[in-house]
Amino acid sequence: MKSMTGFGRGEAKDSERQFVVEIKSVNHKFNDILVRLPRKLAYLEEKIKSLIKEEIKRGRVEVHISLENIGDSDTIVSLNQPLAEQYINCLRIMKERLDILDDISVSLLAKFPDVLKITPKEEDEQAVWCCLEKALMKALETLMEMRVAEGKKLAEDIFDRCDYILKIVKQIENRAPQVVFEYRQKLRERISELLEDNIEIDEQRLSMEVALFADKSNITEEIVRLKSHLSQLKKSVEEKEPIGRKLDFLIQEMIREINTIGSKASDLEITNHVVDIKSELEKIREQAQNIE
């Protein structure tokens, strides 16, 4: 099981360039990947996302990529000779017509627009990707190690809470028959008080009332389903596939079952147990929000 929270950093370089990749992930309902990289590498964005999706199935992922050129310059400066010659001819005409000093120089010509042309150097796209991929994989490896480590801690916490909930469920299960017995006793006492012992209690009618109460307050099915959901939850935690959405569903179902138990039981002790279980389920739900 993996957490959706993590951070990873990776570096790689070759003779021409050096990449630094930082990846941060946080919890999110879906798989949302945001890539920030130099504009001239925009053509690699989808390739980067595809590589990340192979490792990360859920969560918001932010990728920051920086590039430093360590070889020759990544731009080429070239002379626009025809234009420079036109500038010189115009300057000579100005000199003759206006009778001014000849101060034509290289530095003067270089200041004129478009005499020197700067163009990006054509790069080997395969070499660029090869270097970037190494840095990206190192960052992903570090990120996944952190996600797995935190996921292990979350799994241990969920296991402990499931065991604690199961312990409380058994207490509810043991208490349930006693609730019916106590109801019978209280009903008998109440009837005796009202009749003031002047009329004999109709045992058959009393048994019918107790049977109706027992049927109405029966929580056997809810307990069976709750135990089943707890078992599924623990098994899911051990799966290798992303389980975040599955945990959300199971927790929602358990909350529904425990709410039904609370409404049907009509017993203070069981109600207190229900409150304890709901508290633990909410804590598990909070943990599940950060699970891939």
HELIX and SHEET records of a PDB file:
HELIX    1   1 ARG A   39  LEU A   44  5                                   6    
HELIX    2   2 GLU A   45  GLU A   55  1                                  11    
HELIX    3   3 GLN A   81  LEU A   98  1                                  18    
HELIX    4   4 VAL A  106  ALA A  110  1                                   5    
HELIX    5   5 GLU A  125  LEU A  195  1                                  71    
HELIX    6   6 GLU A  203  LYS A  216  1                                  14    
HELIX    7   7 THR A  220  VAL A  237  1                                  18    
HELIX    8   8 GLY A  244  ALA A  265  1                                  22    
HELIX    9   9 LEU A  268  ALA A  288  1                                  21    
SHEET    1   A 4 GLY A   6  LYS A  13  0                                        
SHEET    2   A 4 ARG A  17  VAL A  26 -1                                        
SHEET    3   A 4 GLY A  59  ASN A  69 -1                                        
SHEET    4   A 4 ASN A  31  ARG A  36  1                                        
SHEET    1   B 2 THR A  75  LEU A  79  0                                        
SHEET    2   B 2 LEU A 116  PRO A 120 -1                                        
END                                                                             
